[in-house]
């Protein structure tokens, strides 16, 4: 019997994406597994900071700079300078991201999710359902069909489901086309189409958020909401509509990998900071609240004397004493004020 080599030969478009697709998938799954297995304090702390990093990166991608400390302090109503319009936009991005992370997987593609994130549109709740991976020929056909759909959108040609002047419906059409693709590739195409079509002007951050929600709904990120704006900022390749579609998808898959690695490094940083602070707890009485204060620093980006006193059910004076016990191991003070001080690992 002769083995049919031609039957297993990879299509050219698929062959160029296999390496970045596998690297992005491995990095994302590895991070998600780490977060799922990590101490809850460390995992919660990493997720909370990923929200902040991603909101900051979303504004950076739009050409606006927001200091992370300003964002953290503004949320606590402890601004050290007058809030800017960019800071207000970062807070709005942060709010949307947290809502997506708190919602059930797939919520972003329900009627309620569409209404909040992308405006009215056809029901796309089933867009995020997991399906079996197709063979390479099916993948090649799907990629070709998606490429044709994108080309139609870029030239203004109408599609069967969408009017020429409805970019959101066009984007949903492309999302439909990716239902049978692997989750990472579907998310990359969805994000690329969002960047090309710009279906929500002045709300470009929603593209990465919806692509991250798609990954979560497809089961690739059950323990966190990927920080794709952060990945786009950290990735080596910059997205450009002038580049061919396979090159753009390769860059976006690299952004997914960069995002996972950045959050993983932050998890390592938090674990090290916690270890250093816990050394200061050695030899304390078993009833000491100092280890709980350490976990409060790790689990939340910003801690004040008042918030620590409430969380630990102790007096503000007791918190001041524990801060003194931590000494040089305590986190950085963020406000640089004598009064209304706040500390955080950001």
C-alpha positions as CSV (number, residue, x, y, z in Angstrom):
1,X,0.0,0.0,0.0
2,X,1.3,3.5,-0.9
3,X,1.0,6.2,1.8
4,X,-0.7,9.3,0.4
5,X,1.8,12.1,1.4
6,X,-0.2,14.7,-0.5
7,X,-3.2,14.1,1.8
8,X,-1.3,15.3,4.9
9,X,0.7,18.2,3.3
10,X,0.0,21.4,5.1
11,X,-1.5,24.3,3.2
12,X,0.9,27.2,2.8
13,X,-1.2,29.6,4.8
14,X,-1.5,27.2,7.7
15,X,2.2,26.2,7.6
16,X,3.3,29.7,8.3
17,X,1.1,30.0,11.4
18,X,1.8,26.7,13.0
19,X,4.9,27.9,15.0
20,X,3.4,31.2,16.4
21,X,0.1,29.4,17.0
22,X,1.7,26.7,19.1
23,X,3.9,29.1,21.0
24,X,1.0,31.3,21.8
25,X,-1.2,28.4,22.9
26,X,1.5,26.9,25.1
27,X,2.2,30.2,26.8
28,X,-1.5,30.9,27.4
29,X,-2.3,27.5,28.7
30,X,0.8,27.4,30.9
31,X,-0.1,30.7,32.5
32,X,-3.7,29.7,33.0
33,X,-2.6,26.5,34.7
34,X,-0.3,28.3,36.9
35,X,-3.0,30.7,38.0
36,X,-5.4,27.9,38.6
37,X,-2.9,26.0,40.8
38,X,-1.3,29.0,42.5
39,X,-2.1,30.2,46.0
40,X,-5.4,32.1,45.8
41,X,-3.7,35.3,47.2
42,X,-1.0,35.2,44.5
43,X,-3.5,34.4,41.7
44,X,-5.9,37.1,42.8
45,X,-3.1,39.6,43.0
46,X,-1.8,38.8,39.5
47,X,-5.3,39.0,38.0
48,X,-6.0,42.4,39.7
49,X,-2.7,43.8,38.4
50,X,-3.3,42.4,34.9
51,X,-6.5,44.4,34.8
52,X,-4.5,47.6,35.6
53,X,-1.6,46.8,33.2
54,X,-4.1,46.1,30.4
55,X,-6.0,49.3,30.9
56,X,-2.8,51.3,30.9
57,X,-1.6,49.5,27.8
58,X,-4.9,50.1,26.0
59,X,-4.4,53.9,26.4
60,X,-0.7,53.6,25.4
61,X,-1.7,52.0,22.2
62,X,-4.0,55.0,21.5
63,X,-1.0,57.3,22.1
64,X,-2.0,58.4,25.6
65,X,0.2,57.8,28.7
66,X,-1.3,57.0,32.1
67,X,0.9,56.3,35.0
68,X,0.0,53.1,36.8
69,X,0.3,54.8,40.2
70,X,-2.2,57.5,39.1
71,X,-4.7,54.9,38.0
72,X,-4.4,53.0,41.3
73,X,-4.6,56.1,43.4
74,X,-7.5,57.5,41.4
75,X,-9.6,54.4,42.1
76,X,-9.0,54.9,45.8
77,X,-9.9,58.6,45.5
78,X,-6.3,59.5,46.6
79,X,-5.2,61.4,43.5
80,X,-1.9,63.3,43.9
81,X,-2.6,65.4,40.8
82,X,-5.6,66.5,38.8
83,X,-7.2,63.6,36.9
84,X,-6.8,63.9,33.1
85,X,-9.1,62.8,30.3
86,X,-6.8,59.9,29.5
87,X,-7.0,58.7,33.2
88,X,-10.8,58.8,33.0
89,X,-10.7,56.7,29.8
90,X,-8.3,54.2,31.5
91,X,-10.8,53.9,34.3
92,X,-13.6,53.2,31.8
93,X,-11.4,50.5,30.2
94,X,-10.6,49.0,33.6
95,X,-14.3,48.9,34.5
96,X,-15.2,47.1,31.3
97,X,-12.4,44.6,31.7
98,X,-13.4,43.8,35.2
99,X,-17.0,43.3,34.2
100,X,-15.9,40.9,31.5
101,X,-13.7,39.0,33.9
102,X,-16.4,38.7,36.5
103,X,-19.1,37.5,34.1
104,X,-19.6,33.9,33.0
105,X,-17.6,32.7,30.0
106,X,-19.5,33.5,26.8
107,X,-21.4,36.4,28.4
108,X,-19.7,38.9,26.1
109,X,-21.4,37.2,23.1
110,X,-24.8,37.1,24.7
111,X,-27.5,39.8,24.0
112,X,-26.6,41.5,27.2
113,X,-22.9,41.5,26.5
114,X,-23.4,42.8,22.9
115,X,-25.6,45.5,24.2
116,X,-23.0,46.8,26.6
117,X,-19.8,46.2,24.7
118,X,-20.6,46.5,21.1
119,X,-24.0,48.0,20.8
120,X,-27.1,46.3,19.3
121,X,-26.5,43.4,16.9
122,X,-27.6,39.9,16.0
123,X,-27.4,37.3,18.6
124,X,-23.9,35.9,18.7
125,X,-24.1,33.9,21.9
126,X,-23.2,30.7,20.1
127,X,-20.1,32.2,18.4
128,X,-17.9,31.1,21.3
129,X,-18.9,27.5,21.5
130,X,-16.1,25.0,21.4
131,X,-16.0,22.6,18.4
132,X,-13.8,19.9,17.2
133,X,-10.7,21.0,15.3
134,X,-11.1,20.5,11.6
135,X,-8.6,18.9,9.2
136,X,-6.1,21.0,7.4
137,X,-8.1,21.3,4.2
138,X,-11.1,22.7,6.2
139,X,-8.8,25.1,7.9
140,X,-7.4,26.2,4.5
141,X,-10.9,26.8,3.2
142,X,-11.9,28.7,6.3
143,X,-8.8,30.9,6.1
144,X,-9.5,31.6,2.4
145,X,-13.1,32.5,3.1
146,X,-12.1,34.8,5.9
147,X,-9.5,36.4,3.7
148,X,-12.2,37.0,1.0
149,X,-14.5,38.4,3.6
150,X,-11.9,40.8,4.9
151,X,-11.1,41.9,1.4
152,X,-14.8,42.6,0.7
153,X,-15.0,44.7,3.8
154,X,-11.8,46.7,2.9
155,X,-13.2,47.4,-0.6
156,X,-16.7,48.2,0.6
157,X,-18.4,45.3,-1.1
158,X,-21.6,44.1,0.6
159,X,-21.8,40.7,2.3
160,X,-24.9,38.5,2.6
161,X,-25.5,39.4,6.2
162,X,-24.4,43.0,6.6
163,X,-25.0,46.3,4.9
164,X,-21.9,48.0,3.5
165,X,-22.1,50.7,6.1
166,X,-22.4,48.4,9.1
167,X,-18.9,47.5,10.3
168,X,-20.1,45.8,13.5
169,X,-22.3,43.4,11.5
170,X,-19.3,42.8,9.2
171,X,-17.2,42.0,12.2
172,X,-19.8,39.6,13.5
173,X,-19.9,37.9,10.1
174,X,-16.1,37.3,10.3
175,X,-16.6,36.0,13.9
176,X,-19.1,33.5,12.5
177,X,-16.5,32.4,9.9
178,X,-14.0,31.5,12.6
179,X,-16.3,29.2,14.6
180,X,-14.6,26.0,13.3
181,X,-11.0,27.3,13.7
182,X,-8.8,26.6,16.7
183,X,-9.5,29.1,19.5
184,X,-6.2,31.0,19.3
185,X,-6.5,31.4,15.5
186,X,-10.1,32.5,15.8
187,X,-9.2,35.1,18.4
188,X,-6.4,36.4,16.3
189,X,-8.6,36.8,13.2
190,X,-11.4,38.4,15.3
191,X,-8.9,40.9,16.7
192,X,-7.4,41.6,13.3
193,X,-10.8,42.2,11.8
194,X,-11.7,44.6,14.6
195,X,-8.5,46.6,13.9
196,X,-9.2,46.7,10.2
197,X,-12.9,47.5,10.4
198,X,-12.9,49.7,13.5
199,X,-16.6,48.9,14.3
200,X,-16.7,51.0,17.5
201,X,-14.8,54.3,16.8
202,X,-13.0,55.7,19.8
203,X,-13.5,52.4,21.5
204,X,-10.6,50.5,20.0
205,X,-9.8,48.8,23.3
206,X,-12.9,46.6,22.9
207,X,-11.3,44.6,20.2
208,X,-8.6,43.1,22.4
209,X,-11.2,42.7,25.2
210,X,-13.6,40.8,23.0
211,X,-10.8,38.6,21.6
212,X,-9.8,37.8,25.2
213,X,-13.4,37.0,26.0
214,X,-13.5,34.7,23.0
215,X,-10.4,32.8,24.3
216,X,-12.1,32.5,27.7
217,X,-15.3,31.3,26.2
218,X,-13.5,28.7,24.1
219,X,-11.8,27.3,27.3
220,X,-8.3,28.5,26.5
221,X,-8.2,30.8,29.6
222,X,-10.5,29.5,32.3
223,X,-8.5,31.0,35.2
224,X,-8.1,34.6,33.8
225,X,-9.0,37.1,31.1
226,X,-6.0,37.5,28.8
227,X,-4.5,41.0,28.8
228,X,-4.2,41.4,25.0
229,X,-3.7,45.1,25.0
230,X,-0.7,44.5,27.2
231,X,0.5,41.8,24.8
232,X,0.1,44.2,21.8
233,X,2.3,46.7,23.6
234,X,4.9,44.2,24.7
235,X,5.1,42.3,21.4
236,X,8.0,42.9,19.1
237,X,5.9,43.1,15.9
238,X,3.6,46.1,15.5
239,X,0.3,45.5,13.8
240,X,-0.2,47.3,10.5
241,X,-3.0,47.0,8.0
242,X,-0.5,47.4,5.2
243,X,1.0,44.0,6.0
244,X,-0.4,40.7,4.5
245,X,-3.1,38.9,6.5
246,X,-0.8,35.9,7.5
247,X,1.9,38.4,8.7
248,X,-0.7,40.3,10.8
249,X,-2.0,37.1,12.3
250,X,1.5,36.0,13.2
251,X,2.1,39.3,15.0
252,X,-1.2,39.0,16.9
253,X,-0.4,35.5,18.0
254,X,2.9,36.8,19.2
255,X,1.0,39.4,21.2
256,X,-1.0,36.6,22.9
257,X,2.3,34.9,23.8
258,X,3.8,38.2,25.0
259,X,0.7,38.9,27.2
260,X,0.9,35.5,28.9
261,X,4.6,35.8,29.5
262,X,4.2,39.4,31.0
263,X,1.5,38.2,33.4
264,X,3.6,35.2,34.3
265,X,6.6,37.5,35.2
266,X,4.3,39.5,37.4
267,X,3.2,36.4,39.2
268,X,6.8,35.5,39.8
269,X,7.4,39.1,41.1
270,X,4.5,38.9,43.5
271,X,5.7,35.5,44.8
272,X,9.2,36.9,45.4
273,X,7.8,40.0,47.2
274,X,5.6,37.8,49.4
275,X,8.5,35.6,50.3
276,X,10.7,38.6,51.2
277,X,7.9,40.1,53.4
278,X,7.1,36.8,55.1
279,X,10.7,36.6,56.2
280,X,10.0,39.6,58.4
281,X,7.2,37.6,60.0
282,X,9.6,34.9,61.2
283,X,9.6,34.5,65.0
284,X,6.4,36.4,65.5
285,X,3.6,35.2,67.8
286,X,1.1,32.8,66.2
287,X,-1.6,35.4,66.8
288,X,0.3,38.1,64.9
289,X,-1.7,39.7,62.0
290,X,1.5,40.5,60.1
291,X,1.2,37.6,57.7
292,X,-2.3,38.7,56.9
293,X,-1.0,42.2,56.1
294,X,1.5,40.7,53.8
295,X,-1.2,38.8,51.9
296,X,-3.2,42.0,51.7
297,X,-0.3,43.7,50.0
298,X,0.0,40.8,47.6
299,X,-3.7,40.4,46.9
300,X,-4.6,44.1,46.3
301,X,-2.6,46.7,44.3
302,X,-3.0,49.4,47.0
303,X,-3.3,49.4,50.8
304,X,-3.9,52.2,53.2
305,X,-3.8,52.2,56.9
306,X,-7.5,52.6,57.0
307,X,-8.2,49.8,54.5
308,X,-5.8,47.5,56.3
309,X,-7.4,48.2,59.7
310,X,-10.8,47.3,58.3
311,X,-9.6,44.2,56.5
312,X,-7.6,42.9,59.5
313,X,-10.1,44.1,62.2
314,X,-7.4,46.0,64.1
315,X,-6.7,49.6,65.0
316,X,-4.9,52.0,62.7
317,X,-2.2,52.2,65.3
318,X,-1.7,48.4,65.1
319,X,-1.3,48.7,61.3
320,X,1.3,51.4,61.7
321,X,3.2,49.1,64.1
322,X,3.1,46.2,61.6
323,X,4.3,48.5,58.8
324,X,7.2,49.4,61.0
325,X,7.9,45.7,61.6
326,X,8.1,45.1,57.9
327,X,10.8,47.7,57.6
328,X,12.6,47.7,54.3
329,X,10.5,44.8,53.1
330,X,7.3,46.7,53.0
331,X,6.0,47.8,49.5
332,X,6.7,51.2,48.1
333,X,4.8,54.2,49.3
334,X,2.8,55.6,46.4
335,X,1.5,59.1,47.4
336,X,4.8,60.6,48.8
337,X,2.8,62.4,51.4
338,X,3.0,62.5,55.2
339,X,-0.7,62.0,55.5
340,X,-3.1,59.9,53.4
341,X,-0.3,57.4,52.6
342,X,-0.8,54.3,50.5
343,X,1.5,51.4,49.7
344,X,1.4,49.0,46.9
345,X,3.2,46.5,44.7
346,X,2.5,47.9,41.2
